[in-house]
Amino acid sequence: MPLYKFAYNGPVKSFDNVLTSHWKAETNAFSEARARSNLAYRYKKEHGMSESTKITLTGSLTCKPIG
């Protein structure tokens, strides 16, 4: 399974509340779903949120193959 570098640039929401209107981050993952999960976890850790907090990354991801 190939590894990809995903870049996110967009808003972060918790239910209908916008927590951050413009957040940039990158991660390496095998799929877009896993990349979104990694990024959500990272956002929660960086902002001192509980792991069980529901957040949504509504922006698009760009994807580039690695190696």
N, C-alpha and C positions, 0 to 999 in steps of 0.2 A: 504494500500500500504506500503510495507516494506521500511525502510530507509537503505541506503548503505553508506559506507565510500569509496570514490574513491581517489586513489593516482596517480598523474601524474609525470612522469620522462621522459623528452625529450625536443626537440627543440620547439621554438616559432617562427613563421614566420608571416611576413606581406607581402602578395602577394608572391613573390619568394625570398624575402630578409630574411635571418635568423637574427632575433633580439637577440636571446639567444640560444646558442647551447645546453645548459643543464639546465633546470629549474625543480625544485622539488616543489610540492605543494599537499595539500590534501583538500578535501571538502566532505561534506555530502549532498547527493541528492537521489531522488527517481529513477532517470534514468541516463544512461550514457550521453545522450544529455544535460540534465540539469546540470550535473557535468561539462561538457566541457564549457557550458555557464558560470557557476559560476567561473570556473578557468580563463577563458578569461577575465571576468570582473575584477577579482582580480589582474591579471597581469597588466591590463591597469591602475588600480588605483595605484598599487605599483610603476609603472614606469612613472606616470604623463601623461598618454596618454588620449586622448579624448575618450568618450564612443562610438563614431561613428567609431573609427579606426577599420579596418578589420584585425583581427589576426587569425591565425590558429595554433592549437595544433596538431602536426602531430604524436606525440608519442602515446604510448598505455597507457591505464588506467588499474590499478588493482582495483578490487572490493571486498569488504568484507561486509557481512551483519552486521547490528548493532541490537543487541537485538533480 
